[in-house]
Amino acid sequence: MSQTGDEYRRLSFWHDTVPGPLHPSPSLDGDTDADVAIAGAGLTGLWTAYYLSMADPGLRIVLCEREIAGFGASGRNGGWCSALFPASLPKLERMAGREAAVAMYQAMQQTVDEVGKVVADEGIDCHWAKGGTVQFARSPAQLERARDEVHEARLYGFDDADLRLLSAAEAEEFGGVSSVLGGVFTPHCAAIHPARLTRGLADVLRAKGVLIYEQTEVHRLEPGRLITSRGTVRARHVIRATEGYTARLAGKERAVVPVYSLVVATAPLPDPLLEQIGLATRPTFSDLRHMIIYGQRTADGRLVFGGRGAPYHFRSEIQPSFDRVPEVFSALRKTLIQLFPVLEDVAISHAWGGPIGIPRDWCASVGIDPATGLGWAGGYVGDGLSTTNLAGRTLSDLITGKDSELTRLPWVGHRSPPWEREPFRWLGVNAGLRVMSWADRAEARTGRPSRAAAAVSNFLRS
């Protein structure tokens, strides 16, 4: 069912505070022709259209979006524009060799600055603050993982300028987190307001003549045709940019699983409290537990804090009701207070969530089939805010036939295997989530690393 602008504002704190109206633009009205047709107006689709319009302003580019631009994870994530990539360096080395693995991670680092350049050039006020990322180690097991992370980076030639180990005192300089034993810091991340980025980028594209049809649901992608509820777009290149919603497309039910990530935002914090919390340069932050958590200090003095923990739903079902799980919100608030005990009495003003896309082998990919003109990008495992930009630049080069360093990166043309059929998919994903949660509780009690969680993590990323 189509939503109104006011209903879209209730999607997240980010949507609630984005400037300008959220009323949908006109829908597709019958069949049409284009040079490039894109399913999805999240950041993958938007960045692809942006770089294509820069490479060839004469191209007719059409995006079709089921809701509004930035409706999904692109507009309601944790606001980390980071150099994180879901596949590890050792995994990429096994796939394509050491040099290619290093090139992939260097490309991700450069992508953070590329996003910063575009938002500056285009005048998109997304509250950009490149303060890096600090991961706090709050137990001996977490400190061991911090050391392992830095050691692995060194094996591939990355030095302190990319990732450095922090002593307890150095970590405490970043923020007033409890029980800190140390940590790691990377400068390759910016905190942003993601809905301001997505909506701003959509406005830039409309000004360039790119057609964005909202409330136009895509049903199927075929060679030369993007078939929607409101007509068919005929195009030489048809691109899938649907990420966590991919399972809704015909024939793509097992391409990625939609796993929910949930987020809370505090009310604006008074200056004395902000002083105790720190994070003054707005580094994004987390700790080194198994079950992922992530946070940032916003431009208006709040903390936005999220994490995994919501269940995977049978047959990759996606429903608005899954965006809000009270017990997960309660757990997030409890965890945030454990990190920053001074927040004990602070109110939560917003709570929301949404699905991210996870491929079976935990490796994002991008590519074009030259024979059919069908292309894709996705499987970011929650690291898409910057990876979408790299995907958009890469797809632009692939579509225009440009041979570049980007088109030779190891994720280009990679094909992840399909997920298992149900009920094995439901059993496996949820078992993995439970093991991670159990391992974090066990480590909190004993301080010792969990072999079970390490085994699950290695299995998922192998």
N, C-alpha and C positions, 0 to 999 in steps of 0.2 A: 504494500500500500504506500502511495506517495506521501511524503511528509512535507510539512510547511517549514518556513524559515525559523519560526519559534521552536519547533520540535528539533530541528537540527542544532540549535544552540544548546539543547539539553544533552547532546552527545558527550560532551567533555568540558572541562575547565577551559581548554584551548578554544573550542568552538564558542563557548559562552563569552569569551573576551576578545574574539577577533573583531576588528573594526569592519564596518560596512554590513550590508544585509546578507543573509544567507538564503535568500529566495532562489529557487532553482531557475536556471536559464531555460529557454525553450527546448523542448524535446525534438528529436528527429521526427520529421513529418513525411514519411514515405521513403521510397528508394532514392539513392543518390550515388554519385561517383566521386572517387578521391584517388590520390596517389598513394596515400598511406592511411589506413584505418586502424585505430587503436581501441582495444577493449579495456576500459578503466581509466578514470581521471584522477588516480592517485599520483604519487611522485614519479613512478616509473613512466607512466604515460605522459605526464606533464613534461618531465625532463627530456624524454625522447622527442616530443613535439618541439620543444624549445631548441634543441641542437639541430634538428632537421630544418627548422625555419631559419636558423642562422646559416646553415650550410647551403641551402637552396630556397630563397624566399619565394620562389615561384611554385613550390610544391603545395598541392591542396591536401591539407591534413585534417582528419576528422577524428575526434575522440567521442566515444559513447560511454556514458556513466549511468549506472543504475540509480544512483541517488544524486549527490552533488560532488563537485571536485573537492577532494580532501575528506571525503566521508569516512573512509576506513582508517587503517593504521597510519597512513601518511599524515592525517590530521589530528590523531588522538594518542600518539605515543608518548614516550618519556622526554622527548626533546633533546636526544643525544645525536649530534651530527659527528660521528666518530669514525675512526679508521678500523673498527672491528669488522672482521669477516668471519662467517660461521665455520668455515673449514680451516683447520689448523695448518701451520707451516709444514709439519711432517706429512700431513695428509696430502697437501698440494704437491709436495716433493715426490710422493709416491705416484701421484697422478701424472705429473708433467716434468719432474726434475727440480733440482735445487734452485737454479737460476730463475725458472718460471715462478716458483713459490715466492721467492724474494720480490720479484717484479710485481706480483699480485698485491703483496702487502705494501709495497712502496706506492703503487697506484692508489690504494685506499688512503694512504697518508696524504697524497697530493689532492685527492678528491675533497677532503675537508676544506682545504684552501680554495679549491675551485668553487665550491658552494659559497664560501665567503665572498669571493670575487664577484660572482653573479648577483648576489643579493645587494652588494654595494653598487655595482654597475646599473642594476635595474631599479634601485631605490626601494627594495622590499624591506620594510622594517619588521624583521622577525626576531628582534631582541638578541641579535648575534653577540655572543661573548665567548671567545676562544680561550677558556680557562683550563683546558685539559681535562683529564679524568684521574681521580684518586681512588684507588681501591684499598680500603682499610683492612688490615689483618687483625682480627680480634680474638684469635685463639692460636695455640701452637700449630694446629693443623692448617689453619689459614695462612700462617706465616710461612710454613713449609711450601704451600702452593705459591705464595708470592715469590719465594726464592726460585722455585722451579720455573715459573713464568719468565723471570728475568734471565735465568740460565738458558732457556730455550731460545730466547731472543738473541742472546750473545752467539749461540751456535750458528745463527743465520746472518750474523754481521750487523745486527742492530745494537746501538750503543746507548749510553745514558741520555743522549739527545732524543731517543725514541721511547725508552722505557727504563726507569731507574728504581732501584730498591730504596725504600724509605725506612729510616729508624723510627722508633716510637715517637721521639721528639719531633722529627721532620713531618711525620704524619699528622701529629697534633697541631702543627702550624697551619694545616689546611682547614681543619674543622674540629669542633669540640665533641668528637665521637667518643663514646665510653669504651673502656677496656682495650685501648689500642696498643698493639705490640709492634706495629710496623705497617708496611704497605708497599704499594707500587704506584708510580705516577707516570703518565704519558701526556705530552702536550698536544697530541693529535685528536682533539675533540673540542667541539663548541656546544654550549647550551643555547638552545633556540626555542622560539614559540612556533611549533610545527604548523598550526592552522594558519598563522600569519604567512608562513612560507608557502603553503599550498595554495591558499586563496590569492596571495599576491602573484604567484607564478601563473595561475590561471588568468588573472587580469592582464598580465604582460602578454600572454599568448593570444588572448582575444584581440588585443591592440595590434598584434602582428597578423591578424586575419585567420588564425587557427580556429576551427569550428569545434566547440565543446557542447555536445548535446547531453543535457542532464535529464534525470528521470527517464532514461532510455536503457532498458535492461538488455544486455547481450545474452543470447541463448547459445550461440554456436559460432565457431570459427571454421571456415573452409577455405581452400585455396581460392583467392580472388574475391572472397565474400565474408563480410562480418554481418551476421544475421541477428537482428534485434527484435524486440517486441513492437517496434514502431516502423520497421522497414529494414531494408538491406543496404549496406554500404558496399559498393563494388570497388575494389582497389587492388593494385599490383601487390602491395605488401599489407598484410594483416597481422597485427601484433597483439599478443596476449600480455596484459599488464594488470592482472587481477589478483595476484598475491594470495592472501588468506581466503579470498572468495572464489578461488579457481575451481574448487570442487563443485560449484554450482553449474559449471559449463558442461555441456554434453560431451562425454568421452574423456573428461579430465577429473573424474571423481577420485582417483587415487594418485594424482600428480603431487599434491601436497596435502598435509593435514592442517586444518585450522585449529590452532591451540590458543587459548585465551590468555591474555596478559591484562592484569587489572591495575588501576592507578588511583591514588587519592591526592588531593591537594589541600593544604592547610589554608586557613584564613591568613590574610596578611599579618606578618609577625611584627611586633613593636621593636624599635631599634635596640633596646637593651638585650632582648632575646636574640636578635640577629647577631649582636656582638659576641654573645656566648657561643652561638652555633658556628660562627666563622663562615667559611666558604665565600669569602668576600670577593674573590675574583671570579666567582661563579663556576668553579670546576664541577663537572658532573661527578657523582660519587656512588660507590657501592662498597660491599665487602666481598670477601673471597669464599663465601659459602657456596654450596652446590646449587641450591635453588636460587635462580637469578633474581637479584633485586637491583633497582636503579633509581637514582634521584638527581634532582637539580634544585638550586635556589633560583627562583624566577626573578625577572626584572622588577616586579612589584613586591618583592620581599616575602614570598611564600616558599614553602618546600613542596615540590611535586615528587611523589614517591610511588614506585610501582614494583611489580614482581609477578612471577609465575605462581602457579598453585591451583588455579581453576581447572576443573576436569576437562578432558577431551570428550566431546559428545558423539555418541554412536552415529555411524555413517556420515561423519564430517558435517553434522547438522550445524547450522548457524541461525541463531534467533536473537532478537534484541534483548530478550530476558537474560541471555547468557552474559551480557555485558556487565551485569550487576549481581555479584554474589556476596551477600552481607558478611558471611563468615570469613571470606578472603579479605574484604575491606577491613574487618576487625583485626585480622592477623597482620595486615600491612600497617595499621595504626600502631599495634603493639610493637612490631619490629622497629618502626620509626622511633618510638619512644625508647626502646632499648638502645638504639644508636645515639639518640639525643634525649637524655632523661629530662632536660629542661622543657621539653614539649608536652609534659604530662597533662597539662590543662588546656592545651591549644585545640581549637575546634577544627574539624574537617569540613571544608566548605563544598567540596566537589568529590565525587567518586564515580568512576566509569571504567570501561574496559573495551575489549574488542579482540578479534582473531588476528593472529600472525600466521604466516605460511611457513611450514617446515617440510622440506623434501626428505625422502627416505634416507639419503646418505648425508644429510646435514650440509650440503654444499650448494650455495647459490649458483645460478647459471644464467647465461644470456646467449642468444643465437638466432640465426635465420636459416631456414631451409631454402637454398637458392632455387630448387626445382619448383617449390610450391609458393614461395613468397611468404610463408607463415613464419612468424618470429615470436620470441618470448623473452621474458626476463623475470626473475623472481626467486623464491625460496630463500629469503634473506634471514630467516630465523630471528626476526626482531632487530636485525642490524641494518635495516633498510633506509634509514633517513639519509645517509650519505651514499650507500651502495646503489640506490636508485639513480643518483646522478651519474655514477660511473656506467651504469647500465644504459642510461639515455644517450650518453656520448658514444658508447660502443655500438648501440643499435643504429645511431645516426651514421656512423662510419660504415657499418655493414650494409645498410640500405642504400647509401650513396656510392658504394663500391670503393671506399677509401681503405687502402691497406695502411694500417697504423700500428703503433705499439699496443694500443688498446685492443685491437682485433686479434692480437697474438697472445693475450693473457690466457692463463690456463682454464678459466671458467667459461670461456667462449666455446660454444658448441657442446659443452658438457651435458650429458643426459642422465639425470638421476633415475634410479629404478623406481617402479611404482610401489606404493605402500601395499601391505598385505590386505587381503579381503577381510571384511568383518566376519566374525567378531574378533579375529586375531589383532586387527589394528587397534580396536578399542582396548582390548586387554593389555597389549604391549605398551601403548603410549601411557595409559593411566598407571600401569605398574611402574614404569620408569619415573613418573612424577612422584609416586608414593615413596620409591626408594630414595630419591633425592631429599625429600622432606624428612624421611626417617633418619637419613645419614646426618643431616644438619643437626637434628635433635641429639643424636648420639654423640656427635663431635662436641656439641655444647656441654654435654655432661662429662665427657672423658678427656677432651682436648686432643684426642688422637685421630688421625685421618681414617676415613671410612673406606675400606677396600671395596665394599659393595657399590658405593656411589662411584668410585673410580672406575670400576669394571663397567657399570652402566654407561658412564660418560664416554669411556673409550670405545664401547660397542657402538654407541650412537654416532660417534664421529669417525669410526673406522671405515 
